[in-house]
């Protein structure tokens, strides 16, 4: 009976009800889409960090973070089969790769530039960072030939070199002596961030070791963690494997997750989620105020009707329930419509991807919005709960009216 | 019969003694004695030429005591005036007057952005740092004279190998003419020409100019010219403490 009364009341003021439902639907649709897009960006950043640059985990010598900016070679450590076996044998570790990082000078003889050198193993690196060589013509094969070096487009332009040209890379060895080797430019990457394009070169780790006299050593060992869905390992899984790997290598090494290694990305992810929560909260408040406003107007207009119902013996409790039910129907319908609309937008765009150029980058990323059932249910529940909460006080006040006064109202 | 024998004996007596073969160690010792005597005070001008053709000139005074103490004080240009560098053993310090403190620097770092590195200027002690072997001539050149190949004794020395040539003749009169500095990979990093041999007084006759050519960044070159060079009997060791920098 209450349901019938509520439905009749809502349909009697169809335009107002439609507007309220529409506002709630728009708000919830925006929340669903904004979350989905935001989580898509987070997913892209996480994939980039894990699959394209850092790996899920990295192993360093203690004190690496103190020297990595000035002279990462100072923290190079010996890598033996025992260490490799301990890491590979850790549950959750999918692959490992060794890297050397050091500062150097690249020169054609006529033009020079200071650079950061990344010396990678072209055989094992793709197993840890499958997207590492995505922007390199020829992929990891560009580093397979000895004395090959890959440059960014900006650096190649400033040096005036093209693929096949010779360059010299000079640096100081681990002991402090000067050393230099001649290389052939095997590939020029396109589309990296400006800093990477201008200041980073990549060579094979064997060449890097020869150049720096660090045979059998590495500055870091990167680790891939077997994903638990979505293409990358979740933060929770990464942390669990990190703890196991740390136990396996003991105190002689530090094992850190990509978030510790890239606080910038970690902070960006955190900020995106804070912004999303803020937007969602604002929209939620708007939705709740909208419902509250509608219900207040409804109660105000129906004073005589309330008086009549009270005079006919309807319990005050039932009056409250009636208004709460109306609010719930409005909120539930609006939220349901909104989540359907928002979900459709997320699912359709997730098929195509959204082209997005990250700040400071020259390439486009493709964002895949993420749909979450738990988010949908949460939004609907929050809309209904918010509506009920916003309506409770006006409904209680309405139920306390004296029937005679209510009947006399105009 | 008597007279030819006497004549032959007289000729033999006056004939100059056969020159003793020069040892590799003597080459290095001679070089260190000329270029880095045990104690000296010198005034030098370093001119660094960059890739764009521009030149920067620095004037400095240097003091040396023993094999492990050397102090260089810049007197020109204005933006470098007051900067100092101090070598104590294997440690190098750079004093910055605007900070009023000294910081440690690496041997391998470039000396004031030129093609000499800090070790080239402040740590010249080939006897201690290199093992010499005589070679017929410097690789890739047709330089004549006494040449030695110097192999680094340890990984901390700036160059893995140096080919050093002196003028031919008695080692006590020989002057450095050229040097070639190699990386561990065998790549030629620098080449130096020593010239302008002059008498600095006190019996010291040595090259007054070194032109150091960068063989990797081919447009770069630096020249070090000694304006004055005085061998000292003694220099106070108090001049070679970090706390004395800037005074």
Contacts between the chains, C-beta under 8 A, distances in Angstrom:
chain1	res1	chain2	res2	distance
A	105	B	216	7.7
A	105	B	217	7.7
A	107	B	216	5.7
A	107	B	217	5.1
A	109	B	216	7.3
A	109	B	217	6.9
A	109	B	218	4.1
A	109	B	219	7.6
A	110	B	51	7.0
A	110	B	218	6.5
A	110	B	219	5.9
A	111	B	51	6.9
A	112	B	51	6.9
A	112	B	217	5.0
A	168	B	187	7.3
A	168	B	216	5.4
A	170	B	183	7.6
A	170	B	189	7.4
A	170	B	216	5.4
A	172	B	106	7.4
A	172	B	108	4.6
A	173	B	155	6.3
A	173	B	184	6.6
A	174	B	155	7.4
A	175	B	154	7.1
A	175	B	155	2.8
A	175	B	156	5.0
A	176	B	106	6.3
A	176	B	107	6.0
A	176	B	108	5.2
A	176	B	155	7.1
A	176	B	156	4.8
A	176	B	157	7.9
A	176	B	158	7.4
A	177	B	108	7.1
A	177	B	152	6.7
A	177	B	155	5.8
A	177	B	156	6.9
A	177	B	157	5.9
A	177	B	158	5.9
A	177	B	159	6.7
A	177	B	160	5.9
A	177	B	183	7.5
A	177	B	184	6.3
A	178	B	108	5.8
A	178	B	117	7.4
A	178	B	158	5.8
A	178	B	159	6.4
A	178	B	183	5.6
A	178	B	189	5.7
A	179	B	160	7.4
A	179	B	183	4.3
A	179	B	184	4.8
A	179	B	185	5.6
A	179	B	187	7.7
A	180	B	183	4.8
A	180	B	185	6.2
A	180	B	187	4.5
A	180	B	189	6.1
A	180	B	216	5.6
A	181	B	185	5.1
A	181	B	187	6.8
A	182	B	187	7.1
A	210	B	185	7.1
A	211	B	185	7.4
A	213	B	155	6.4
A	213	B	184	6.4
